[in-house]
């Protein structure tokens, strides 16, 4: 009995424990977010800075949760995503990018600015193998400030993206 326990401990220490991929953690290709500005005001430099910040926060919060593992985008995919102004209008190009990256899921999003008072943040996860939507979620925010954008992305992650949607009658964050 002692030998089995000792062997189990040695295997764990030596790397015999299953990796996150082996535990069923999906790999994700994050292809970015964009601003859809339907307001009468032009998109400001501060809004582009906020977008970069919430992209980073989104990935960081999800990676720390252990529920998703983000992959680096191959150079060709990174160039394609950077050159595409609106993923929501590319007719499914994100699925091809996810396949090229070797991911299980592809994540992308938008921030829609209706006005400086009304904005919403949308995040989408698509299944690369089937090409179907895996999850789409949104949060409305009030006010066009650093704080409102940061709170919005944290709320979206904590209350929507980390929720177990397998049983929507009893959905609880993991």
N, C-alpha and C positions, 0 to 999 in steps of 0.2 A: 504494500500500500504506500509506504514511504517512497519507494522507488518511483511509482507512478506520479506522485505529487512532485517529486524532485524533477522528473523528466518533463512534466508539464511546465514547471517554472523555467527550466532551462530552455525549452522550446519557445516560450513567450519572450524571454530575454534575447534569444538568438534570432528573433524575427519570425518565429513560427506562427505568430498571431495573424489572422487574416487582415489584409489591407482594407482601406475604405472601399476600394473598387470591388473587392471580393465580398464585402459586406452589403453590397447593393446600393452604394451611394452613386447616384447618377453623375456623369460628367457633363459639364455645361460649357458651351461656347457662348460667351457674352459678346454680342456684336454691337452694343452701344445703344444710346438713347438719342432722341432728337427733340427739338422744340417745334411744336405746331402752333404758330402764332396766328390766331384769328382775331386778335385785338386790333385796334386802330393805331397802336404804337409799335414802333420797330423793336425787335429783340435787342436787348441791351447786352453790353459786355458782362455785366454782373449776372445776368441770366445764364449766359454761356458758362461762366465760372461756377454758378450754382449747379448747373447740369453736370459738369465734370465732378463736382463734389458728391452729388447724390449717386452718380454711377459708382464712384469709389466706395461710398458708404454701403450701397446695395451689395456689391460683391463681398466686401469685408464682413458685413453682418451675416450673410448667407454662408460664407466659407467658415466663419467661426462656429456656426450652428452645427456643422458636421453633416448637414443634410444634402449639400451639394459640393462638388469638387470642380473648380473652374480650370479650364485648359487655356494655355496660351494659344493665341490664334496664329496659324502659319502666316508668313509674310504676305502671300498673295491675298489671303482672306482679309488680313488687317488693312491692306491697301484698298481692297474693294469696299469694305465697310466704311472706311474713312471718306471715300469718294462718293458715297451714296447719301444724299441729303435726307431721305425719308424712307426708312425701312418699311413703314406701314403701306407704302405705295409701290413696292418693288415686285409685287406679284409672286411672293414666296421665295425670294432670293435667299432669305435667312436660312431656309432648310438646306440649300446647297452649301452655304457657308458652314453650317453645323456639320454636315457630312465631311467636308474637306478638313475640318478641324478634328474629326474623329470623335465627336461628342454624342452623348445620348440625347441631350436636350440643347436647344438654342434659346438664349434669352435676349430680349430686346425691349425697348420701351419708348414712351413718349411723355413729354410734359406739354399739355395743351394749355395755352394762355388765352383765356377769353377776355380778360382784362387784368388790371393790376390787383383786383380784389378776388377774382375767380380764376383758379387754375386747377388742373387735375393731373395726377401722375398715374401713368398706366404702365404695367409691366406684364410681359407675355412670355410664356415658356411654350415652345413647340417641340413635339416629339420628332426627332430627326428621322427615325426609321419609318414611321407611318406618314409623316408630313402633316399630321393633325395637331390642332391646338391641344396642349397639355394643361395649361392653366393661363387664364387672363384675369388680371385683377387691377383695381383702380381705387384711388383715394382722392377726394376733393380737398383742396386746401384753400384757405382764405388768407389773402395777403401775399404780396410778392416780396418776401424777405428771406434772408439766409435761414432764419429760424423756422419759418413756415415750411420751406422746402425740406429742411433736415428732419423736422418732426413728421412731415408727410411720408418720407421714405422709410423712416423707422416704424411708423404705424403700419405701413403697407407690409413690411417684412414681418414684424412681430404678430400682426393680426390676420394676415392673409397668406403670405408665402411660407410661413413656418407652421401653418395649421395643417392638421391631418385631414385631408378632404376625402378619405376613403369612406367615411360614414358621415355624411353631411348633417344627419339628424343630431349627431353627438360630436360634432367637430370641436376638437380642443387642440390648442398649440402643443406640440411635442416638447 
